[in-house]
Every structure is written in C-alpha cells, then in structure tokens.
C-alpha cells in the first residue's frame, strides 16, 4: 500500500451512471489486475474503494458507477484536481493459472477490473474470451475496448436488448481453460456452480478502511476468516463458502 497524490486528467461519462476517470502520477504500488485504490474526496469521511481498470507507469484508469455521494463527487471532479489516493490495495488476479484459453466473466461494474486482466493475458498470446453482462443495452460499456485488445468479446443482457439474452452464465463458451470473474454475489455464485474449471472470484464488499484495520469486510472461507480488502478481493474457487 502506498499513499500518493494523483491528478485528475480526464473524466468521461460512459452510460447514464457509469463514469471513467483517468488519473496521473505515481502508480508504482499497483502490481496486478484486480487490485483497487481508495480515493479521498472532499466532503465525505471515508475513502471510496474503486477497482483499477487500467494502469501504466504514469496513468491510472478508474471506471465506476455513481451509487452515492462519494462516487457522485468523483464523477464531477474537474481535470487538474489533486486527490489523495491509497494505491496497491488488495491481492489482485494471479494470471499464471490462466492456461491457453482463459475466460473472463464480468457483471456490471465487475467488468472494469477484468479489462486489465484481458489486456495482459492477450499480450501474452493467450486465446482470451470475455463475457460482459448487463441489465440492458443502455448499460453496456467497454465492449469496444475489450474487442480492441483482440479478445473474443460477448455481451449478455438480462432483457435481451443486446447480445445474448440472459446472464453471463447463459453465454459460456464450449471450451475454456480457467475463469476470472467479478460482479455481484448472485452472479458469482451462479458462475461458481456452472464452471467446470478452476477460477478466481473477485468480491464486492463494503469496506471501511480498505487495508485490513477495521475488519469490516471479513468473510468465512474453507481456510478460515479472510478480509476481502487485504486477503482478497480475489478468492480461489475452491476456498469459497456460500
């Protein structure tokens, strides 16, 4: 974990309530896709945890849904604003387990952390498939960005207004070597029940501190209690208890 000051470079609205914010500065503490940052915003007491969508040596991309005061403030933060950010939080995905045909399954705001995983896996020459799940066509985002990576990109919508009608589990390919997934818990459980390979599941939990001090995001696993903010947010398929 590292506290840094990052500068807002740009803010882009992707859908009615999903935004993309690009930040510049020291990103050296980020080491794996699936990690998150904790952003301090003026006017709110607790920092806001947001998953890392993309990053390089000097720029960080966050994609998030406006669900309350904190994310609303971030979406309205003008370019040039400096923000205090805790970076390099969480364990992230281990890409060494991917195999030759990794499958990425994202639901809603569970899509962003998978983008960086897809980018890195594709750069390794793996045959990557990404299934992105949304409620309707109006909520779809980052479809073109995934496709631009050379990833086989499939969209599923619950109402059938775009792509496959149904959920991500209704759009599973016939073959895949390993699964990386992120999304709401009902989706994760459905994926856990359907897939026949190993996998890594990124959980969305409410966090107080984001670095293990408050114990507010502790969950039970087959190997004892784990804190989603530090021992996660990524858990292995075989350790998950429902």
N, C-alpha and C positions, 0 to 999 in steps of 0.2 A: 504494500500500500504506500502511496505517495501523495501528499497534498501539493497541488500545483495551481498556478493561476493561468487559466486559458482564456483566450479572447474569442468572442463570437465573430465568425467570419461571414456567415450567411444563415438565413432561416427560410425554409421553403415549405409551403403547405402542400401535402400530398393528397389528402382527402378532406372531408368535412372536419374531422377532428384528429387527424394524424399529421405530424409535422416532422421535418428533418432539420436539425441544427448542426452546422459544421463549426468546430472549434479548433483554434490553432495554438500551438505551444508545446510543452514538454509531454510527450506521450510514452516515454521510455518505460514506465512501470507496467504497461499493458503487454502481456506476453502470449495470450491465447484467445481465440474466438470464444465467445460465450461469457467473457468477463463483463463486469459492469463498473460504472462510475457513480459517485454520489455528489450531486451538484447542490451547492449552497445558493439560495435565492433570497433576495431582499424581501422581507415581509412575511416569511414563513420560518417557523422554528426549526423543523427537521429538514435535513438534506433530502433530496429526491434521488432514489436509485434508478438508473436508466442503463439498459444494456448497451454495449458497444456494437454498433452496426458495422463500422469500418474504421480502420486507422492506418496511418503510416508514420514515418518518423517525425512529422510535424503537424499532422491534422487528424482530428477525431470526428467521426460522424455519429450522431445520435438520432434515432428515429423513435418517436414515442407518440402515445395517444394522450390527448388532453382529457384528464379524468377528474381534475380538481384544481385548487388554487395554484399549487406549485407548478404543475405542467402547463397551466394556462399562462403563468408568468414567464416561463421559459419560452413558450411559443411567441411571446410578444417582446422578447428581449432584443433590442436593436443591435445591428452589426457594430463592432467596436467595443462593446461592453466586456469588461473583465469579470470572470467568475472564478470563485474558489471551488476546486474540484478534487475529490479524493479519487485517485485512479488506481488501476490494477487490482480491483476488488474481485473476489470470487475465484474459483478454480478454473473455469472455462472447459472447453471440449478438448479431449485428447484425440487428435486426428490420426495417431499411429495405428488405431484399431480399425480404420475405415475399410480396408480391403480395396478391391478394384472397382466395385460398383456401389459406393455409399449412397444412401437415401436420406434426404433431409425433409422433415415434415414440420411445417410451421403453421400456427393458427393465430391470425390477427396480429397483435403486437409481439407475438412469439416469432414472427418472421425475421425482424431485424438482426438478432444475434446469429442467425443461420447464414446471413449474407456473407459475412467474413469467412465462415467455415467453408461455404461453397467456393468462394474466391481462392482460398488457399488449397483446397482439395483439387480444384480444376487446374491450378498452376502446377500441381504435382503429376498431371496427366491422368488422373482418375476419371472414370466414367460416372459423372455425378447426375443424380436426378433430384429435383426439388419440387415438392408438392406444397403449394401455398393455399391455406384455407381461410375463407372469409364468409361473412353472412350473405353479402350481395355484391353485385358488380360495382356499386358505388363505393365500396370499402376496399377494393383491390389496390394495392400499391406494390412497387418494386418488382413487378412481373418482368418489365423490360430490363431492369438492372440485372436480375438473375440470368435472363436469357443472353444478355450481352457477355456474360462470363463463359459462354459455351456450355452452359448447364441445361440439361433437359428440364424444362420448366412447365409444370402443370398447375393450373388454378382450379380450385374446387369452391363452389359457393353453395351455401345451405339452401338457397331458394332457386338455384339453377339458372340464375340470370347471367352467369359467366362460367365457361368451362364445364367441368364435371359437376353434376348436381349431387350434392351431399357434402360429406365431410372428408378430411384428408384420408381417412381410412377407406373411403369409397374410391380412392384414386391411386391405390398402391400398385406399383408395377409388379410384373410377374417375378422378376429377379432383382435382388439387391444383396449386398454383402454385409451391410451394417447400417444402423439407423441413428441419426442425430435428430432430436426433436425439441421443440419449445412451444409452449402455449398454455391455455387454461387447463386446470387439473382434469376436468372431464375428458378433454381431448387426449391428454397424456395417458390417462387410464385406458381409454379405448385403443390407443396405439399399443400400449403395453400388452393388452390382451390379444391383439391381432398379429403382431410381428413375430417372425419365427427365427430371427437372428438376435445377436446381442445389440445393445443400444445404450445411448446416453441421453438422459432426460433432464432438461433444464426447467426448474420450477420457479413459478412466480409467487413470491411470498411478500407479505408486508414486512418491512424492515424498519427498525428504529434507528440503529446506528450504522449498520452496513459493514461492520468489521468485527463482529463477534462479542462485543462487550455487554450488550443488553439481553442477549439470549432470547429475544422476542420471536425469532423465526426458527426455533428449534423444532425438528421433526424426528419421528422414530423411524429407524431403518433396521434391517436384519442384523446390522453390526453395531447397534446402539444408537443413541441420540446424536443427531448431527445438526449443525447450524447451517441453514441454507446460504447465509451470506459469506461464510468462510469455508466450510466443508463442501458447499455447493457453490452456485445454484445447480450445478450438474451432478446428477446421481447416476450410478450404473443401474441398468435394468434389473440385475439380479439382487440388488440390495433394497429395492423399493417395497414398502408395505402399504397396502391400500386399506 
